[in-house]
Amino acid sequence: MAATLPLTLPASVVGEHRVDLTAKHSDGWAFMTSGVAANAAGETYALSRAVRYRRRDGASPDPFQMDFTYHLITRYAPDGTPTATALYGGATEGSAPTGLTEGSDFCLAVLADGTVAVSSKPGNTHLFSADLSRLVESWRSPWGWEEEKERNGDPYAFSIDVTPSGRLLCGVAEYGVSNWAGQVANLVALSEPGSTLGPGSKATLRAIATHDARSDRQKEADRYPHVVYDGAPVGGSNRPSPSLTEMVSTDDRTRFDYTGCKMGRPAAMGDDLFVVPVFGKTYRSGSRGQVFSFLLLDGQGEERGKLEGMHRYEDSPFTGFYWTVVGDPYRGRAFHLNRYGLYAWDADGRMRSRIPTSDAPFKALTNFLLMGCSPAGELLLVHQKQHLLLRVPVPEDLAGLEDAVRAALKAYGPGRNALKRQYAPVNWHWVDGTAPVHRH
């Protein structure tokens, strides 16, 4: 049965900073969710960000006036009750990110031992205990202006996904790729069975794919000891071949179209099957109809086809920039949601369901972002305006997905109304004062 959960703000933050929940984004206030993950016990974790920026001259020491940037991970019981929140960040001048809040494109994963991992570009990874009470480990990569002072830092990965056996499927950034400045998302890497990620222990990653192999500018200092290929740290020509760019550039036309393309976040469809999005360049004038591919790779980096069936224009993920593909590694399936539809594939890359958002009642899907798939096989959809999480059970036969989504959207309204009676939200902000807040 579908379930609706509130993406909550801690009452302590709202009270400490006297947050005006009626404020708009144009007023310098923003609350958004960037990652959702679930564990086998049915508990859900949500990674959100709260930012306030007030345009004024000079900084104020008054917490009621201060700018701030907070990231929060909230843990929910199977029934949707918030049980704990990890809060990090705080008041800053100009709402500048600081400490653990640095980075971009944040994502969330639950490791096999229950540890919660937060990753972001270019290579930050932070580990929290399952109850969110402890920051277990932190690896940081220089970001923004820091990059000019400190070249390499101590990165791990910019994204982590977990296979059923507990292996880590990671996206890793590199320096010195082609003519790009700074670190670029460029490697798909996999941990070996039995390796662990924890306090003082970086699980070694074996590179299985390179997005862009043009690495003549790389130096010895640009190699990371925890990412290896052929028994040595990845760097220069020591890397998997052919590259993802070469895999999608099958003729002169596609070679031109994929020039300057980028790699999205890898997702696990099994212990030995992964999907990697590759997108062509974006243009200020509009990019609908630009090329994209969802490549299937095995654990050795061999191409196993693509997720088929999407039309380059009619199903374009470039409208709104919807890059995310999520996998269900326990059942060998993949899902994608963009402005034009919800799509589902089997392990062979065959499209098994396409639900157009132009058809009622599925127009409501355009208000959601697809952020994950639970071990129980539920799609995790986030409504960014109403700050609610909708869990949609997926049937074993993907041909029945349309009926399941229709039922979930029908149940969403009553579920939302029940939460409104419980929380009395202001401008769709759900404030919770019951779950303990752990500041890090």
N, C-alpha and C positions, 0 to 999 in steps of 0.2 A: 504494500500500500504506500502511495506517495505521502511524503511528510514535508511540512514547511517549518523552517527554523529561523529565528531572528538573529541577525548579525549585530551583536550588541556592543554598546559603548559602556565602559565602566563608569558608574556613578561618581567614583572618586575623581576621575579626570574632568568630568563635566562640572563638578562642584569646585574643584581646586582652581580651575581656570575660568569659572563662570562662563561656560561656553553658551553662546546664543545658538540654539538648535534651529532657529528659524532663519539663520543666515544662509545666503546662497554662495555658490562657487565664486561669483563675481565679487562677493564681499571678502574673499580670502579664506573661506572655510571649505574644507573638503573631507569627506569620509568615504573610503572606497575599500573594496575587498579585492585582493590580488591572487589569493590561493586558497584552495579547499582540499582537504584530504581526509580519509577515513581509515580506521583500522578494522581488523577482523572481528572485534568485539562489538562493532556497531557504533563506536564513538566517532565523533566528527571534530575536526580541527579547522578553524578558519583564520586566515592571516589578513588583517585589515590595517589601514593606515588612517590616522586622524591628523590633519594639518590645519593650522590657523596662521594667517599672515595678514597683518594690519599695516597698510601703507601709512607711514608717519616718519617724522624726523626724530632720530634718536631712539634708543632702546629704553624700555621701561622695566624696572625691577618688580613691578606689581604683577603677581601671577594672573590677576584678572585681565591684564592688558598684554601679557607676553605672547609673542609668537611661539609656536611649538610644532614639533614633528614627533608623533608617537607611532610606533608599530605595535600591534597587539595580536597575540595568538589566543584564541578562545577555544576552550575544549567543551564539547557538548556531550551529554549522556545520550544513549540511544533514543530516549524519548524527546530529545531536543532541549533539555534543560541545561543552561550554562553551568559548568562545574568549576572552572578555573580560568584565569587569564594571565598570560605572561605579557608584561608591559615594558617596553624599552624605548629609549629616546627621551625627549623632554623639551623644556623651554630653550629656544635658541633665537638669536637675532636674525630676523628675516626668514624664519622657518627653515633655516638651512639644515640639511641632514647631518647627523652627528653619530659617531660610534657605530652601533649595530644597524642604524637606519640608513647608512650609506649604500649606494648601489641603485640599480634600476631593474625592472622586470622581475620582481620578487616571485618566488614560487615555494610551495610547501610539499613536504613528503613525510610519511611515517615509515621509519625503518623497521626491519624485522623484529628487533628487540623492543620496539615501542618508542624509541627515541624520535623526537620530532626535529626534522631538518628544515631550515630556512636557507634558501640560496638566492643569489641575485647576481646580475652582471656587474663587473666583469668576472668575478670569481670568488665572491664572498660566500662562506658557508658557516652557519651557526647551528649548534646542536642544543636542544633543550630536553630535559627529562620528560617522561610521558605525562607526569602530573603538572608540568610547566613550572615547577617550583625552583628549578636550578638551570642555570646556563652551563651546560656540560663542557662545551668546547667552542672555540671561535677561530676561524681562519679568514683573514681579511686581505683583500687585494686593493691597491691604490685606486682611487676613483676621482674623476674630475681633476681639479687643480693639484690634488695630492700626487697624481701620476707623474707630474713634472719633477717632483722632489724624490719620490721613492719609486723606482722602476718596477720592481717585481712584487714586493710585499710577500705575503704568505697565503696564496690562494688555494682553493680546492676545486670547486666547480660552480658554474653559474646556474645549473639546473640538475636536479636529481629525481629519478624515477626508480621504483623498486619492483623487481620481478618476484614471482611467487616463491622462489627459493631464497630470496633475500639479497640477490645480487643488485648492485647499483648501476643503473644506466645514466650516464652523466654527459652533460654538455660542458665543454672546456674551451676557454678563450686562449688565444695566443697573441704574442707580440710579433712584429716583423712580417706580417702576412701581406703580400702584394704591395700596394701603395697605401694601405690603410694606416692611419695613425692610431696609436694606442692599442688596446687589446680588442681582438675580434673573435666572435663566436665561430670556432673553426674545427673543433674535434668532437667526435662521438666516441665515448670510452666506456668500458665495462669492467667492473670489478670481478675478481676471480672468486669462485665458491669458497666460503669459509673465511674470507678476509673481512675485517671489521673496521667500522668507522666510529671512533669514540675518543675519549680523552687521551691526547697525546698520540693517537694512532690514526694516520691517514691510510685508508684502504688504497692499495695500489690499483691504478686504473690502466687497462690495456686498450690503447687506441684501436678502434675497428674501422674508423672512417675519418677522412679529412674533407672538409668542405672546399677549401681553396689550397692547392698544393704549391702555389707560388710563394716560396719562403726563402728566397735568396738573401734577403736582408736580415735574416735571423742570426743572432749571435749565441755563443755558448751560454751566456747568462740568461737567455730567453727560454731555456729548457727547464721544465719542471720535473723533479726527480720522481714524483708520484704518478706521472703519466708516461707510459713506456710503449715502445713498439720494437719487436724483434730483439728484446732483451736490453734495450737502452732507452734513455729518455727521448721522447719525440722532439725532433728539431731538424731543420734543413730538409734533406732528402730522406731522412729516416722517418717514414710515415706510411700509412696505408695508401695503396694505389689500386685502381684509379680513384680520383677525387669525386665527391658528390657532384661537383660542377661538370666534370667530364661525363658522369653517368647520365645526367639529364640533357647534355649537349650532344645529341645523336646525329645532327646534320648541321649544315652551314646556317640554316635559318634559326634553329634552336640555340646554336652556339652564339649567335648574335643576340637573341632574346634574353639569354641567361647571363650575359655579360654583366658583372657587378651584382649578381644575385646574392641572397643571404640565406643562412640556415636558421630554421626555427628550433624549438625545443624538442629533443628526441623523446619518444614515448614507447613504453614496453607493451607489446602485445602477447608476450610469453617469455619464457626463460631464454629462448633462442630466436626471437622474432621481434623486430623493432621497426618503428616508423619514424622517418625524419622528414619534416617539411622543408622544402627548398622554394624560395620565392624570388621572382625577378625584381628588377628595380621598381621603385615607386616614383611617381611623377607628381609635381604640384598641380598639374592640370587635370589629374585624375588617372587612376591606374586600372580601372575595371577592364578586364580582358587581357591583362598582362599574364605572363606564363607563371605556372606554379606546378610543383610535383610533390606528392607524398610518397617518398621512396621506402620500400621494404628492404630491410637488411637482416642477415642472420648474425650469429655471434662471432663469425669470422669476418664480418664486413662485406660478405658477398651479397650482391643485389638479388632480391627474390621477387622482383616486380614492383608494382605501384598500386596504390589504392585507386581503383578505376571508377569511371562513370561520371565524374564531374565535368561540366561544360566550362570552358575557359572564360566565357562571358556571363552566361546565365547563372552560373553558380560561383561567381568570382568572390574569393575571400578578401579581395583588395578593398571592397566597399566597407569602410569602417575598420579595415586592417584586423581581420579575424584570422590569426595565424595558428591558433591552438588546435592540435589533434590530441585526443586522449585515448589511451588504450585500456582495454580490459584484459590484463595478462592472464587471468584465471580461465578465460573462455576464448581467447584468441580473437578478439574483436577490436575495432577502432571506431571512433565517433568524431564528428566535426560539426560545429554549429556556426553559421554565419548569417548575414542579413537575409539570405535567400532560402535557406533551408537547414534542416537537420539531416545528417547523412550517417549511415552505418555500414561497415564492411566486415566480412569474415576474414579468416587468417590467410586466404588466398588472394586477398585484395579485391574480391568481387563485392560490388555494392549490393546490399541486401535490403536497404530501406532508404528512401528519399522522401522527406516530408517538407513540401514547399511552404514557406512562411506567408505566401500570398493567399493561401487558403484558410478560411475560418475553420476551426478556432485557433489555428496555429500561428496567426499573426502575433499573438502574445509572446511567442518565442523570441521575437526581435528585441524584447526588453531584457533578455537573459544572456549571460555569458556561460559557456560550458567550461568548467574548471577541473573536472576530474570524474573518475569512475570508482566507486567503492569496491572493496573485495566481494561484497554481496551482489555486485552487478547493478548498482544504481548509478544513474547519471546525476552529477552534482551541478546544478544550475544556480547561478547567482543573479538576482535582480538588483542591479546597481543603483537604481533610484529608490526603490522601496526597501533595500538592504535586507533582503530575505533570501534564504537558501531553500531551493526545492529539490528534494531527492526523488528521482523518478526510477522505479524498478523497471529493468529491461527484461522482457521475456526471453526464454532460451531460444525461441524461434524469432529471429529478427524481423520476420514478416509481420509479427504482431506488435512491433514498436509503435506504429501509428496509433493503435488503440490505447496502448499504455500511456503515451504522451497526452492523448486527448483526455484520458481519465485524470491524469496528474494535473493538467491545467484546469480542469473542472473543479478539482478538489483544492486548488490553490486559493481561490477566493474565500471559501469558508475557513480554511486554515489561517489565512491572513486576518480575517475578522476575529477569530478566537484569540489570536495574539494581540490584536488591538485592544480587546477588552482586558487582557492580562497586563499589558505594558503601558497603555495609553501613550503611544509614541507622539513625538512632536516632529512634524515635517519628515516623517518616516524614519526617525532615529529612535532606536529601541535601547533604552537605558536600563542597565541591570546593576543592582547593588547587592546581590546575594552571593555571587561567586567570589571567592578570594582572589585578590590581585597580587601577583608576584612581580615586583619591580626589579629589573636587571640593568 
